[in-house]
């Protein structure tokens, strides 16, 4: 009898200690819903390497691109909410649901922290017949000559296309838009070739052409200014126009994660994101470093969702009713 009681007590003690074992106690899977080498991939990897060191467990990166990140987002959402499957999101977590390509948006995940923001910029051709040196020239000519400026944009519905529509709406300008297959790099090439006077691109995509003089930097379409050497250019908002669109990169988990697990992860992500070397890495990759704690992410995304919903409704792309 005593031996049996001792065995039962030992089993209880073992199971109790296992249940109370602190998180994390095994490797974590991190899902990137974009291709290897993409902007989101390049920034998320060094961040999660730092998080891995802080929490003392390996973090295995898995790229699951496709369908505008819908495939990866769905896998994150349906994972067990135990903290061992996490993932990345960007502005597509807002636009996908509005376009009806997914039933998920940012409110369907556990927010763990945002760390960097990509944003579109307005560039001008230096080889087209019609040339612009600054925003004042664009505004003056555009208002006097509606429809006469060609504006190259990303494909309809894509993030930098939203940036272009935001620019036109905020400045109340009418331009002939030229959507291109692809995103920032294709737009920058079109503008550099003089086939469009203006274009909306990403800074990383346009940097080599900016440095080569084929295109000119006019303004960031964002909340904050670009990094050096373009920090002298004021944003459209600073110039008095309600025009801003950004793609914030954030870390999320499945819904209903335990509070103690969330606490461990949010603390580690904040520490990793505030590492001076990581901040420099972000800025060197033509993004803007910006740490947002979980409680500030949803209000920030709500603001962006309101703006893009109106744009998609006007363009006939809105597929979400509420």
C-alpha positions as CSV (number, residue, x, y, z in Angstrom):
1,X,0.0,0.0,0.0
2,X,2.8,2.4,0.9
3,X,4.6,1.6,-2.3
4,X,1.5,2.3,-4.3
5,X,0.9,5.7,-2.6
6,X,4.5,6.6,-3.2
7,X,4.1,5.8,-6.9
8,X,0.9,7.9,-7.1
9,X,2.5,10.8,-5.3
10,X,5.5,10.7,-7.7
11,X,3.2,10.6,-10.7
12,X,1.2,13.6,-9.4
13,X,4.4,15.5,-8.6
14,X,5.8,14.8,-12.1
15,X,2.5,15.8,-13.9
16,X,2.1,18.9,-11.8
17,X,5.7,20.0,-12.5
18,X,5.2,19.3,-16.2
19,X,2.0,21.4,-16.3
20,X,3.8,24.2,-14.6
21,X,6.9,24.1,-16.8
22,X,7.6,27.7,-17.9
23,X,7.1,28.8,-21.4
24,X,8.9,28.3,-23.8
25,X,10.3,24.8,-23.4
26,X,10.6,23.7,-27.0
27,X,11.3,25.3,-30.4
28,X,8.9,27.8,-32.0
29,X,7.7,27.9,-35.6
30,X,7.5,31.3,-37.2
31,X,5.5,31.6,-40.4
32,X,6.4,34.3,-43.0
33,X,3.6,34.7,-45.5
34,X,6.0,36.1,-48.1
35,X,8.9,34.8,-50.3
36,X,12.4,34.4,-49.0
37,X,14.4,37.6,-49.6
38,X,11.3,39.9,-49.8
39,X,11.3,43.0,-47.7
40,X,9.2,41.4,-44.9
41,X,11.4,38.3,-44.8
42,X,14.6,40.3,-44.7
43,X,13.5,42.3,-41.6
44,X,11.7,39.5,-39.7
45,X,14.6,37.1,-39.7
46,X,17.1,39.2,-37.7
47,X,14.3,40.2,-35.3
48,X,13.3,36.7,-34.6
49,X,17.0,35.6,-34.2
50,X,17.2,38.2,-31.4
51,X,13.9,37.0,-29.8
52,X,15.3,33.4,-30.0
53,X,18.3,34.4,-27.9
54,X,16.2,36.3,-25.4
55,X,13.8,33.4,-24.7
56,X,16.4,30.7,-25.0
57,X,14.6,28.5,-27.7
58,X,15.2,28.1,-31.4
59,X,12.8,29.8,-33.7
60,X,12.4,28.0,-37.0
61,X,11.4,30.3,-40.0
62,X,9.0,28.8,-42.5
63,X,8.1,30.8,-45.6
64,X,4.5,30.2,-46.7
65,X,3.9,32.7,-49.6
66,X,0.9,32.8,-51.9
67,X,-2.5,34.5,-52.6
68,X,-1.3,37.8,-51.2
69,X,-0.2,36.3,-48.0
70,X,-3.6,34.6,-47.4
71,X,-2.1,31.1,-47.2
72,X,0.4,32.0,-44.4
73,X,-2.1,34.1,-42.5
74,X,-4.6,31.2,-42.4
75,X,-2.0,28.8,-41.1
76,X,-1.1,31.1,-38.3
77,X,-4.7,31.7,-37.4
78,X,-5.6,28.0,-37.3
79,X,-2.5,26.9,-35.3
80,X,-2.8,25.8,-31.7
81,X,-2.7,29.0,-29.5
82,X,0.1,27.7,-27.2
83,X,2.8,30.1,-28.3
84,X,4.7,27.6,-30.4
85,X,3.4,28.9,-33.8
86,X,3.8,32.6,-34.5
87,X,4.0,34.7,-37.7
88,X,4.4,37.9,-39.6
89,X,1.8,40.4,-41.0
90,X,1.8,43.5,-43.0
91,X,-0.7,45.9,-44.6
92,X,-2.2,42.9,-46.6
93,X,-3.8,41.8,-43.3
94,X,-6.0,44.9,-43.9
95,X,-6.5,44.9,-47.6
96,X,-7.2,41.2,-48.1
97,X,-10.4,41.1,-46.2
98,X,-11.6,44.4,-47.8
99,X,-11.1,42.9,-51.2
100,X,-12.9,39.7,-50.3
101,X,-9.8,37.4,-50.7
102,X,-9.8,36.4,-47.1
103,X,-12.2,36.4,-44.1
104,X,-9.4,37.3,-41.7
105,X,-8.0,40.6,-40.6
106,X,-5.8,41.9,-37.9
107,X,-8.5,41.6,-35.2
108,X,-8.5,37.8,-35.7
109,X,-5.0,37.4,-34.3
110,X,-3.2,37.9,-31.0
111,X,-1.0,41.0,-31.5
112,X,2.5,40.8,-30.1
113,X,4.3,43.9,-31.3
114,X,5.1,45.9,-34.5
115,X,8.7,46.8,-35.3
116,X,9.1,48.4,-38.8
117,X,7.2,50.2,-41.4
118,X,7.5,50.3,-45.2
119,X,6.0,53.2,-47.0
120,X,5.5,54.4,-50.6
121,X,7.3,57.4,-52.1
122,X,6.5,59.7,-55.0
123,X,9.2,59.8,-57.7
124,X,9.5,61.9,-60.8
125,X,11.1,61.0,-64.2
126,X,14.2,62.9,-65.3
127,X,13.9,61.6,-68.9
128,X,10.2,62.3,-69.7
129,X,9.2,65.4,-71.7
130,X,7.4,66.8,-68.7
131,X,9.6,67.1,-65.7
132,X,9.0,68.0,-62.0
133,X,11.6,69.1,-59.5
134,X,9.5,69.3,-56.4
135,X,6.0,68.8,-55.0
136,X,4.9,72.4,-55.5
137,X,5.4,72.0,-59.3
138,X,3.4,68.8,-59.3
139,X,0.5,70.4,-57.4
140,X,0.4,73.5,-59.5
141,X,0.6,71.7,-62.9
142,X,-1.7,69.0,-61.8
143,X,-4.5,71.3,-60.7
144,X,-4.2,73.4,-63.9
145,X,-4.0,70.3,-66.2
146,X,-6.2,67.5,-64.9
147,X,-5.5,64.2,-66.4
148,X,-2.4,65.4,-68.2
149,X,0.1,63.7,-65.8
150,X,0.8,60.0,-66.1
151,X,1.2,58.3,-62.7
152,X,2.6,54.7,-62.7
153,X,1.4,52.5,-59.8
154,X,1.5,49.0,-58.6
155,X,-1.2,46.5,-59.7
156,X,-4.8,47.4,-58.8
157,X,-5.5,46.6,-55.2
158,X,-1.9,46.2,-54.1
159,X,-0.4,48.1,-51.2
160,X,1.5,50.7,-53.2
161,X,-1.6,51.1,-55.5
162,X,-3.4,52.1,-52.3
163,X,-0.6,54.6,-51.6
164,X,-1.1,56.1,-55.1
165,X,-4.8,56.4,-54.6
166,X,-4.2,58.0,-51.2
167,X,-1.9,60.6,-52.8
168,X,-4.5,61.5,-55.5
169,X,-7.4,61.7,-53.0
170,X,-5.4,63.7,-50.4
171,X,-4.2,66.2,-53.0
172,X,-7.4,66.3,-55.0
173,X,-5.5,65.7,-58.2
174,X,-6.7,64.0,-61.3
175,X,-4.0,62.0,-63.1
176,X,-3.9,59.2,-65.7
177,X,-2.9,56.2,-63.6
178,X,-0.9,53.3,-65.2
179,X,-1.0,50.1,-63.1
180,X,1.9,47.8,-63.9
181,X,2.4,44.1,-63.3
182,X,4.5,43.8,-60.2
183,X,5.1,46.4,-57.6
184,X,7.8,49.1,-56.8
185,X,10.6,47.9,-59.0
186,X,8.4,47.8,-62.1
187,X,7.0,51.3,-61.4
188,X,10.5,52.8,-60.9
189,X,11.7,51.3,-64.2
190,X,8.7,52.7,-66.1
191,X,9.3,56.2,-64.6
192,X,13.0,56.0,-65.3
193,X,12.3,55.2,-68.9
194,X,10.2,58.3,-69.3
195,X,7.0,56.4,-69.9
196,X,5.3,58.1,-66.9
197,X,6.1,61.4,-65.4
198,X,5.5,60.3,-61.9
199,X,5.3,57.0,-60.0
200,X,4.6,55.6,-56.6
201,X,7.2,53.1,-55.5
202,X,9.0,51.8,-52.5
203,X,12.3,53.5,-51.5
204,X,14.2,50.2,-51.7
205,X,12.9,49.6,-55.2
206,X,13.8,53.0,-56.5
207,X,17.1,53.6,-54.6
208,X,19.5,52.6,-57.4
209,X,17.6,54.7,-60.0
210,X,17.5,57.6,-57.5
211,X,21.3,57.3,-57.0
212,X,21.8,57.1,-60.8
213,X,19.7,60.2,-61.5
214,X,17.1,58.5,-63.7
215,X,14.4,59.4,-61.2
216,X,14.0,62.1,-58.6
217,X,12.7,61.8,-55.0
218,X,9.7,64.1,-54.4
219,X,8.0,63.1,-51.2
220,X,7.2,60.2,-48.9
221,X,3.5,59.2,-48.7
222,X,3.8,58.3,-45.0
223,X,3.4,59.5,-41.5
224,X,7.1,60.1,-41.0
225,X,10.1,61.1,-43.2
226,X,12.4,58.8,-45.1
227,X,15.9,57.9,-43.8
228,X,19.1,59.6,-44.9
229,X,19.8,61.0,-47.4
230,X,16.1,61.7,-48.1
231,X,15.2,63.0,-44.6
232,X,15.1,66.6,-45.9
233,X,12.0,65.9,-48.0
234,X,8.8,66.7,-46.1
235,X,5.8,64.3,-46.1
236,X,2.6,65.2,-47.9
237,X,1.0,65.6,-44.5
238,X,3.7,68.1,-43.5
239,X,2.9,70.0,-46.8
240,X,-0.8,70.2,-45.7
241,X,-2.3,67.2,-47.6
242,X,-4.2,64.4,-45.9
243,X,-2.3,61.6,-47.6
244,X,-0.5,58.8,-45.9
245,X,-0.2,55.0,-46.4
246,X,2.1,52.7,-44.7
247,X,2.7,48.9,-44.4
248,X,3.5,48.1,-40.8
249,X,5.3,44.8,-40.1
250,X,4.0,43.1,-37.0
251,X,4.3,39.8,-35.1
252,X,1.1,37.9,-34.3
253,X,-0.1,34.6,-33.0
254,X,-3.3,32.6,-33.2
255,X,-6.3,34.0,-31.3
256,X,-6.9,33.3,-27.6
257,X,-3.2,32.8,-26.6
258,X,-2.6,32.5,-22.8
259,X,-1.8,35.7,-21.0
260,X,1.5,34.4,-19.5
261,X,2.7,33.3,-23.0
262,X,1.8,36.6,-24.5
263,X,3.6,38.4,-21.7
264,X,6.8,36.5,-22.4
265,X,6.7,37.1,-26.1
266,X,5.7,40.8,-26.0
267,X,8.6,41.5,-23.6
268,X,11.1,39.6,-25.8
269,X,9.9,41.3,-29.0
270,X,10.1,44.7,-27.5
271,X,13.6,44.1,-26.3
272,X,14.7,42.7,-29.7
273,X,13.1,45.5,-31.7
274,X,14.8,48.1,-29.5
275,X,18.3,46.6,-30.1
276,X,20.3,49.5,-31.6
277,X,21.8,47.2,-34.2
278,X,18.4,46.1,-35.3
279,X,17.2,49.7,-35.5
280,X,20.2,50.5,-37.8
281,X,19.5,47.4,-39.9
282,X,15.9,48.4,-40.5
283,X,16.8,52.0,-41.5
284,X,19.6,50.7,-43.8
285,X,16.9,48.6,-45.6
286,X,14.9,51.6,-46.5
287,X,12.2,51.0,-43.9
288,X,11.4,53.1,-40.9
289,X,12.0,51.6,-37.5
290,X,8.9,51.9,-35.4
291,X,8.1,49.8,-32.4
292,X,4.4,49.6,-31.4
293,X,3.2,47.6,-28.4
294,X,0.2,45.3,-28.9
295,X,-2.3,47.7,-27.5
296,X,-1.4,50.4,-30.0
297,X,-1.5,48.2,-33.1
298,X,-5.2,47.7,-33.6
299,X,-6.1,51.5,-33.2
300,X,-3.3,52.2,-35.8
301,X,-4.6,49.6,-38.2
302,X,-8.2,50.7,-37.6
303,X,-7.2,54.2,-38.9
304,X,-5.6,52.7,-42.0
305,X,-8.5,50.4,-42.6
306,X,-11.0,53.3,-42.7
307,X,-8.9,55.1,-45.3
308,X,-8.3,52.1,-47.6
309,X,-11.9,51.0,-47.3
310,X,-13.1,54.3,-48.8
311,X,-10.5,54.1,-51.6
312,X,-11.5,50.5,-52.5
313,X,-15.2,51.4,-52.4
314,X,-14.6,54.3,-54.9
315,X,-12.6,52.0,-57.1
316,X,-15.3,49.3,-57.1
317,X,-13.0,46.8,-55.3
318,X,-14.7,46.6,-51.9
319,X,-16.1,43.1,-51.2
320,X,-16.6,43.4,-47.5
321,X,-19.9,44.7,-46.2
322,X,-18.9,46.0,-42.8
